[in-house]
Amino acid sequence: MRETRRKKILLPAMIILLAGSAWAQSNGQGDSERIQITDAQVKAIDSIINAVHSSDVPGASVLLAQDEKILLRKGYGMTNMELRVPVDPGHVFAIASMSKYFTAIAILILQEQGKLGIKDDVRKYIPAYNTHGKTISIENLLTHTAGIPGDRESYAFNLTYKIDESRYAGLQFSEEQPLLFEPGTNFSYSNSGYKLLAFIIEKISGKSYNEFVQQQILDKLGMKQTYFGRSGVIPQKTTGYIFNPARKMHERIEEGPHTQFRAVGSGSMYSTIDDLYRWYTGLQQGKIISPVLLKKAWTSYKLYNGTDVRYGYGKAINQIGAHLLVGHGGNLHNYSSFEWQLSGDGIYFVILTNQGGPGAMMLANEVAAFITGMAQASGKHKPDSAQLIKLTGVYEIDAFGLMLYKNFSNRPTVQCQIITENGKLYAKRTGVPKTELLSINDSTWYPWIEPFSRWTFRKDGSHKIAGISTWGIFMPGPDRYAKKISADIPPQPTIVAIDGITLIKYCGIYQQQDGARQKFMIEKNKLVLTDEENLEKKELVYTGNHQFIDPLAEIAYQFIADNNGKITEVDYLDARHDRVAKRIRDNY
């Protein structure tokens, strides 16, 4: 299955490289010239998307336009796998975090009406909000520079508020936590910040968030197929899925009350490609806010030290040569979406899918790279073994994706190892399978699954590798830096022999604090970790002192015994969280 996924990723990449080369030769455009999309490019983009969203998988709805002319408007794959209904461009999808742009523009509407200023302290409108003695501006909320931790990303939140689906639970939890940093000094993507913006909109306007956005935006632009999360029927709504690799099948997942309550302001909306195109053109034509204010929304925020966070108001801001690319994605467990615009070139692209995961973002990035003439890095550069050795070591990082690591765990940092195997360079981190890094040149690399990411190895004054700067070409957030803390890779734990009789005391069903259950059992004289359905199995090896290791993910499972020697729990660190699972019974 992993090989199939790899082929699906590489096929669009090959189309881009081949078609992109032909386009560059025929157009001869430089970075500073206005892009003009050709018919050949439109056909190539159609092939790119069709290669991933074939007729037997969850689908996608796609629109590409330039200069108010629609060049591609098409559905791919299935809107409902059970009934075998193909996607139509008029179908409705959850747009998740693409909803943030509506929240940001709603704030700017209030500013244009003279009812607030983006530099205002949030306590001007919500006096009781706990800012922990710091000044948090509305602009800090808009740009994810307030330091407010997210709720859903925190293991502690999922333990405390597991059954509370109200709008207030997540925001209350985030308010109670210490700020991640002094406002305006760093960037960490925060859904909670946008939920707080929704309350500010309600406080000032005297209307619910849904009412305000409906009246001030949707009704004015004729967006009749854009909805807010609700328990009632949404006409023409697609069914959302996620792929389960253990079962090797797509599973239907419902959004439940998440979009109706918990995601208001940050990810609660549903729409179609046609309505989102109306949204784009309406803003371009000045129907909602002035062009001056819209330009401000597309201006990347800078931290107090001058660092560019590549994020404006509800949009990621990236410069691709001479072309300004403004975009944003959204992701739920069962939906993913992405839209971007090259406003200087009059180009707009949107893709909505009814399958969770990074698919929409990857396709949107590939299309953007194709249209701008920026081919994916080839990775053909091959440094010699001596150069590879200089890069190896242990590095310490403080961010996981768009968020600071301490948003997920009490640990402020996590370690990443850079290793070599068979003349290749790999990155590996606890709980995540090792990833091959491909070389652009001696200092700059990228993970093979993320061709638009860049990892640049930095040297100190003595020309030794001191750390790695990481950033994404189409992603928001400042460059992140991983400091090299050791040139030596820790040795692999020694495997200790253990007999089947002794293994029995570790077997049983263990329950995590959030209710998730795991089963440890014996197969072929080895301890195996699986779920209650025995679908996905991980064979563990014993390293002594009640510790077992998953050799693939390199997760260490530390079993804890009571005073009588009976095993009562297992503790471990997965990719993001420290987990504790209590032994609740023997296996059936």
URLINZI-V361770 format. One record per residue. N is the residue number from 1. PHI is phi in radians with two decimals (* if undefined). PSI is psi as a letter, one per 40 degrees, with the letter a starting at -180 (999 if undefined). BURIAL is b if it has 24 or more other C-alpha atoms within 12 Angstrom, else e. Layout:
N & PHI & PSI & BURIAL
N & PHI & PSI & BURIAL
This chain:
1 & * & d & e
2 & -1.11 & d & e
3 & -1.15 & d & e
4 & -1.08 & d & e
5 & -1.08 & d & e
6 & -1.08 & d & e
7 & -1.12 & d & e
8 & -1.14 & d & b
9 & -1.35 & d & b
10 & -1.28 & d & b
11 & -1.06 & d & e
12 & -1.04 & d & b
13 & -1.08 & d & b
14 & -1.13 & d & b
15 & -1.07 & d & b
16 & -1.07 & d & b
17 & -1.11 & d & b
18 & -1.24 & d & e
19 & -1.20 & d & b
20 & -1.09 & d & b
21 & -1.14 & d & b
22 & -1.13 & d & e
23 & -1.13 & d & b
24 & -1.09 & d & b
25 & -1.18 & d & e
26 & -1.41 & d & e
27 & -1.68 & d & e
28 & 1.02 & f & e
29 & -1.49 & i & e
30 & -1.67 & i & e
31 & -1.05 & d & e
32 & -1.50 & e & e
33 & -1.52 & i & e
34 & -1.20 & h & b
35 & -1.36 & h & b
36 & -2.22 & h & b
37 & -1.29 & h & b
38 & -1.73 & i & b
39 & -1.07 & d & e
40 & -1.11 & d & b
41 & -1.15 & d & b
42 & -1.05 & d & b
43 & -1.13 & d & e
44 & -1.15 & d & b
45 & -1.12 & d & b
46 & -1.01 & d & b
47 & -1.19 & d & b
48 & -1.01 & d & b
49 & -1.30 & d & b
50 & -1.13 & d & b
51 & -1.17 & d & b
52 & -1.69 & d & b
53 & -1.81 & g & b
54 & -1.33 & a & e
55 & -1.27 & e & e
56 & -1.95 & e & b
57 & -2.32 & i & b
58 & -0.93 & i & b
59 & -1.89 & a & b
60 & -2.59 & i & b
61 & -2.09 & h & b
62 & -2.30 & h & b
63 & -2.40 & h & b
64 & -2.27 & h & b
65 & -2.45 & i & b
66 & -2.49 & h & b
67 & 0.92 & f & b
68 & 1.12 & f & e
69 & -2.02 & h & e
70 & -1.36 & h & b
71 & -1.71 & d & b
72 & -2.58 & h & b
73 & -2.53 & h & b
74 & -2.73 & i & b
75 & -1.83 & i & b
76 & -2.31 & i & b
77 & 1.19 & a & b
78 & -1.90 & h & b
79 & -1.47 & d & b
80 & -2.53 & h & b
81 & -1.21 & d & b
82 & -1.17 & d & e
83 & -1.61 & e & e
84 & 1.02 & f & e
85 & -1.69 & h & e
86 & -1.28 & i & b
87 & -1.24 & h & b
88 & -1.97 & i & b
89 & -1.00 & e & b
90 & -1.51 & e & b
91 & -1.29 & i & b
92 & -1.73 & h & b
93 & -2.20 & i & b
94 & -1.22 & h & b
95 & -1.86 & e & b
96 & 0.85 & b & b
97 & -1.24 & e & b
98 & -1.13 & e & b
99 & -1.13 & d & b
100 & -1.04 & d & b
101 & -1.15 & d & b
102 & -1.13 & d & b
103 & -1.11 & d & b
104 & -1.09 & d & b
105 & -1.18 & d & b
106 & -1.05 & d & b
107 & -1.09 & d & b
108 & -1.21 & d & b
109 & -1.07 & d & b
110 & -1.14 & d & b
111 & -1.16 & d & b
112 & -1.14 & d & e
113 & -1.44 & e & e
114 & 1.33 & e & e
115 & -1.69 & e & e
116 & -2.77 & i & b
117 & -2.25 & i & e
118 & -1.19 & e & b
119 & -1.52 & e & e
120 & -1.13 & i & e
121 & -1.22 & h & b
122 & -1.05 & d & b
123 & -1.25 & e & b
124 & -1.13 & d & e
125 & -1.90 & d & b
126 & -2.25 & g & e
127 & -1.00 & d & e
128 & -1.43 & e & e
129 & -1.17 & h & b
130 & -1.48 & h & b
131 & -1.69 & e & b
132 & 1.00 & f & e
133 & 1.39 & e & e
134 & -1.85 & i & e
135 & -1.65 & h & b
136 & -1.93 & h & b
137 & -1.57 & i & b
138 & -1.04 & d & b
139 & -1.12 & d & b
140 & -1.06 & d & b
141 & -1.13 & d & b
142 & -1.09 & d & b
143 & -1.85 & e & b
144 & 1.04 & f & b
145 & -2.01 & e & b
146 & -1.44 & d & b
147 & 1.47 & e & b
148 & -1.37 & h & b
149 & -1.23 & i & b
150 & -1.32 & i & b
151 & -1.70 & d & b
152 & -1.06 & d & b
153 & -1.36 & e & b
154 & -1.56 & h & b
155 & -1.09 & d & b
156 & -1.08 & d & b
157 & -1.14 & d & b
158 & -1.16 & d & b
159 & -1.34 & d & e
160 & -1.39 & d & e
161 & -2.04 & f & b
162 & -0.91 & d & e
163 & -1.76 & e & e
164 & -1.68 & h & e
165 & -1.81 & e & b
166 & -1.34 & i & e
167 & -1.16 & d & b
168 & -1.55 & d & e
169 & -1.05 & d & b
170 & -1.12 & d & b
171 & -1.16 & d & b
172 & -1.11 & d & b
173 & -1.05 & d & b
174 & -1.10 & d & b
175 & -1.13 & d & b
176 & -1.33 & d & e
177 & -1.44 & i & b
178 & -1.07 & i & e
179 & -1.11 & i & b
180 & -1.26 & d & b
181 & -2.91 & i & b
182 & -1.10 & h & b
183 & -0.89 & h & b
184 & 1.53 & e & b
185 & -1.89 & e & b
186 & -2.76 & i & b
187 & -2.29 & h & b
188 & -2.63 & h & b
189 & -0.95 & h & b
190 & -2.36 & h & b
191 & -1.11 & d & b
192 & -1.09 & d & b
193 & -1.07 & d & b
194 & -1.33 & d & b
195 & -1.16 & d & b
196 & -1.16 & d & b
197 & -1.04 & d & b
198 & -1.08 & d & b
199 & -1.17 & d & b
200 & -1.13 & d & b
201 & -1.02 & d & b
202 & -1.17 & d & b
203 & -1.08 & d & b
204 & -1.36 & d & b
205 & -1.42 & d & b
206 & 1.32 & e & e
207 & -2.18 & i & e
208 & -1.19 & i & e
209 & -0.97 & d & b
210 & -1.06 & d & b
211 & -1.08 & d & e
212 & -1.10 & d & b
213 & -1.13 & d & b
214 & -1.06 & d & b
215 & -1.32 & d & e
216 & -1.50 & e & b
217 & -2.22 & c & b
218 & -1.08 & d & b
219 & -1.13 & d & e
220 & -1.17 & d & e
221 & -1.79 & e & b
222 & 1.18 & f & e
223 & -1.51 & g & b
224 & -1.45 & e & b
225 & -1.98 & f & b
226 & -1.93 & h & b
227 & -2.30 & i & b
228 & -1.79 & i & b
229 & -0.95 & h & b
230 & -2.77 & i & b
231 & -1.45 & e & e
232 & -1.36 & i & e
233 & -1.20 & h & e
234 & -1.92 & h & e
235 & -0.99 & h & e
236 & 1.15 & e & b
237 & -1.30 & h & b
238 & -1.33 & i & b
239 & -1.72 & h & b
240 & -1.63 & i & b
241 & -2.36 & i & b
242 & -2.39 & i & b
243 & -1.55 & h & b
244 & -1.76 & h & e
245 & -1.15 & d & e
246 & -1.18 & d & e
247 & -1.52 & e & e
248 & 0.99 & f & e
249 & -2.74 & i & e
250 & -1.46 & h & b
251 & -2.05 & h & b
252 & -1.35 & h & b
253 & -2.30 & h & e
254 & -1.69 & i & b
255 & -1.30 & d & b
256 & 1.06 & a & e
257 & -1.42 & e & e
258 & -1.03 & d & b
259 & -1.26 & d & b
260 & -1.36 & d & b
261 & -2.16 & c & b
262 & -1.18 & d & b
263 & -1.81 & e & b
264 & -1.05 & h & b
265 & 1.64 & d & b
266 & -2.01 & d & b
267 & -3.10 & f & b
268 & -1.80 & e & b
269 & -1.82 & i & b
270 & -2.20 & i & b
271 & -2.83 & a & b
272 & -2.11 & i & b
273 & -1.13 & d & b
274 & -1.19 & d & b
275 & -1.16 & d & b
276 & -1.18 & d & b
277 & -1.22 & d & b
278 & -1.08 & d & b
279 & -1.07 & d & b
280 & -1.09 & d & b
281 & -1.20 & d & b
282 & -1.10 & d & b
283 & -1.18 & d & b
284 & -1.05 & d & b
285 & -1.53 & e & e
286 & 1.27 & f & e
287 & -1.40 & e & e
288 & -2.01 & d & b
289 & -2.36 & i & b
290 & -1.22 & i & e
291 & -0.99 & d & e
292 & -1.11 & d & e
293 & -1.22 & d & b
294 & -1.10 & d & b
295 & -1.07 & d & b
296 & -1.11 & d & b
297 & -1.11 & d & b
298 & -1.63 & e & b
299 & -1.75 & h & b
300 & -1.17 & h & b
301 & -1.32 & i & b
302 & -2.02 & h & b
303 & -1.18 & i & b
304 & -1.03 & d & e
305 & -1.57 & e & e
306 & 1.62 & e & e
307 & -1.19 & h & e
308 & -1.45 & h & b
309 & -1.61 & e & b
310 & 0.97 & f & b
311 & -2.59 & h & b
312 & -1.82 & b & b
313 & -1.90 & g & b
314 & 1.32 & e & b
315 & -2.50 & i & b
316 & -1.36 & i & b
317 & -2.12 & h & b
318 & -2.35 & i & b
319 & -1.80 & h & b
320 & -1.88 & g & b
321 & 1.10 & b & e
322 & -1.65 & e & e
323 & -1.87 & h & b
324 & -1.52 & h & b
325 & -1.87 & h & b
326 & -2.01 & h & b
327 & -2.74 & i & b
328 & -2.91 & i & b
329 & -2.04 & i & b
330 & -2.61 & i & b
331 & -2.62 & h & b
332 & -1.93 & i & b
333 & -1.05 & d & b
334 & -2.13 & e & b
335 & -2.51 & i & b
336 & -2.49 & i & b
337 & -2.65 & i & b
338 & -2.84 & i & b
339 & -2.43 & i & b
340 & -2.60 & i & b
341 & -2.46 & i & b
342 & -1.92 & g & b
343 & -1.11 & d & b
344 & -1.15 & e & e
345 & -1.90 & e & b
346 & 1.18 & f & b
347 & -1.90 & h & b
348 & -2.35 & h & b
349 & -2.39 & h & b
350 & -2.50 & i & b
351 & -2.34 & h & b
352 & -2.10 & h & b
353 & -2.24 & i & b
354 & -1.85 & f & b
355 & -2.49 & h & b
356 & -1.22 & i & b
357 & 2.03 & a & b
358 & -1.53 & e & b
359 & -0.98 & d & b
360 & -1.10 & d & b
361 & -1.09 & d & b
362 & -1.11 & d & b
363 & -1.17 & d & b
364 & -1.08 & d & b
365 & -1.13 & d & b
366 & -1.13 & d & b
367 & -1.15 & d & b
368 & -1.08 & d & b
369 & -1.10 & d & b
370 & -1.11 & d & b
371 & -1.17 & d & b
372 & -1.45 & e & b
373 & 1.39 & e & b
374 & -1.67 & g & b
375 & -1.14 & i & b
376 & -1.08 & i & b
377 & -1.06 & h & b
378 & -1.39 & d & b
379 & 1.22 & f & b
380 & -1.49 & e & e
381 & -1.14 & h & e
382 & -2.15 & g & e
383 & -1.12 & i & b
384 & -1.35 & i & e
385 & -1.10 & d & e
386 & -1.13 & d & e
387 & -1.18 & d & e
388 & -1.10 & d & b
389 & -1.04 & d & b
390 & -1.12 & d & b
391 & -1.50 & d & b
392 & -1.21 & i & b
393 & 2.60 & a & b
394 & -1.88 & h & b
395 & -2.09 & i & b
396 & -1.99 & h & b
397 & -2.12 & i & b
398 & -2.02 & e & b
399 & -2.29 & i & b
400 & -2.17 & h & b
401 & 1.15 & b & b
402 & -1.56 & e & b
403 & -2.09 & i & b
404 & -1.16 & i & b
405 & -1.08 & d & b
406 & -1.22 & e & b
407 & -1.23 & d & b
408 & -1.71 & d & b
409 & -2.59 & i & b
410 & -1.26 & e & e
411 & -1.42 & h & e
412 & -1.32 & d & e
413 & -2.44 & i & b
414 & -2.42 & i & b
415 & -1.70 & i & b
416 & -2.22 & h & b
417 & -1.78 & h & b
418 & -1.86 & h & b
419 & -2.23 & i & b
420 & -2.07 & i & b
421 & -2.55 & h & e
422 & 0.92 & f & e
423 & 1.34 & e & e
424 & -2.08 & i & b
425 & -1.85 & h & b
426 & -2.31 & i & b
427 & -1.96 & h & b
428 & -2.49 & i & b
429 & -2.46 & i & b
430 & -0.92 & h & b
431 & 1.52 & e & b
432 & -2.21 & h & e
433 & -1.01 & i & e
434 & -1.06 & i & b
435 & -2.11 & h & b
436 & -1.27 & h & b
437 & -1.79 & h & b
438 & -1.87 & i & b
439 & -1.71 & h & b
440 & -1.58 & d & b
441 & -2.67 & a & e
442 & -1.04 & d & b
443 & -1.85 & d & b
444 & -1.97 & h & b
445 & -2.34 & i & b
446 & -2.67 & i & b
447 & -1.17 & h & b
448 & -1.05 & d & b
449 & -1.50 & e & b
450 & -2.28 & g & b
451 & -1.13 & e & b
452 & -1.84 & e & b
453 & -1.66 & i & b
454 & -2.30 & h & b
455 & -2.04 & h & b
456 & -1.92 & h & b
457 & -1.37 & h & b
458 & -1.79 & i & b
459 & -1.88 & i & e
460 & -1.58 & a & e
461 & -1.10 & d & e
462 & -1.68 & e & e
463 & 1.19 & f & e
464 & -1.71 & i & e
465 & -1.14 & h & b
466 & -1.87 & d & b
467 & 3.10 & a & b
468 & -2.25 & h & b
469 & -1.68 & h & b
470 & -2.15 & i & b
471 & -2.83 & i & b
472 & -2.03 & h & b
473 & -1.06 & d & b
474 & -1.91 & e & b
475 & -1.87 & i & b
476 & -1.38 & i & b
477 & 1.77 & i & b
478 & -1.28 & i & b
479 & -1.00 & h & b
480 & -1.82 & i & b
481 & -2.17 & h & b
482 & -1.89 & h & b
483 & -1.40 & h & b
484 & -1.38 & h & b
485 & -1.87 & e & e
486 & -2.81 & i & e
487 & -1.55 & e & e
488 & -1.72 & h & e
489 & -1.46 & h & e
490 & -1.01 & i & e
491 & -1.16 & i & e
492 & -1.16 & i & e
493 & -1.03 & i & e
494 & -1.34 & h & e
495 & -1.36 & h & e
496 & -1.93 & h & e
497 & -1.21 & i & e
498 & -2.55 & h & e
499 & -1.52 & i & e
500 & -1.08 & d & e
501 & -1.12 & d & e
502 & -1.19 & d & e
503 & -1.06 & d & b
504 & -1.01 & d & e
505 & -1.20 & e & b
506 & -1.62 & e & b
507 & -1.28 & i & b
508 & 2.55 & a & b
509 & -1.80 & h & b
510 & -2.04 & h & b
511 & -2.07 & h & b
512 & -1.32 & i & b
513 & -1.15 & d & b
514 & -1.58 & e & e
515 & 1.78 & e & e
516 & -1.14 & i & e
517 & -2.03 & i & b
518 & -2.34 & i & b
519 & -2.17 & h & b
520 & -1.88 & h & b
521 & -2.48 & i & b
522 & -1.87 & h & b
523 & -2.42 & h & e
524 & 0.94 & f & e
525 & 1.11 & f & e
526 & -2.22 & i & b
527 & -1.39 & h & b
528 & -2.16 & h & b
529 & -1.73 & h & b
530 & -2.56 & i & b
531 & -1.66 & a & e
532 & -1.17 & e & e
533 & -1.72 & e & e
534 & 1.02 & f & e
535 & -1.51 & d & e
536 & -2.06 & h & e
537 & -2.03 & h & b
538 & -2.17 & h & b
539 & -1.42 & h & b
540 & -1.88 & i & b
541 & -2.07 & i & b
542 & -1.59 & h & b
543 & -2.12 & e & e
544 & 1.68 & i & e
545 & 0.94 & f & e
546 & 1.11 & f & b
547 & -2.01 & h & b
548 & -2.10 & i & b
549 & -2.12 & h & b
550 & -1.49 & h & b
551 & -1.17 & d & b
552 & -1.43 & d & e
553 & -1.53 & e & e
554 & 0.99 & f & b
555 & -1.60 & h & b
556 & -1.70 & h & b
557 & -1.75 & h & b
558 & -1.75 & h & b
559 & -1.46 & i & b
560 & -2.00 & h & b
561 & -1.90 & i & e
562 & -1.46 & a & e
563 & -1.12 & e & e
564 & -1.64 & e & e
565 & 1.52 & e & e
566 & -1.47 & h & e
567 & -1.25 & h & b
568 & -2.07 & d & b
569 & -2.80 & i & b
570 & -2.34 & h & b
571 & -2.04 & i & b
572 & -2.85 & i & b
573 & -1.89 & h & b
574 & -1.57 & a & b
575 & -1.06 & d & b
576 & -2.31 & d & b
577 & -2.11 & i & b
578 & -1.42 & h & b
579 & -1.90 & i & b
580 & -2.28 & h & b
581 & -2.16 & h & b
582 & -1.53 & h & b
583 & -1.31 & h & b
584 & -1.90 & e & b
585 & -3.01 & i & e
586 & -1.31 & i & e
587 & -1.21 & i & e
588 & -1.27 & 999 & e
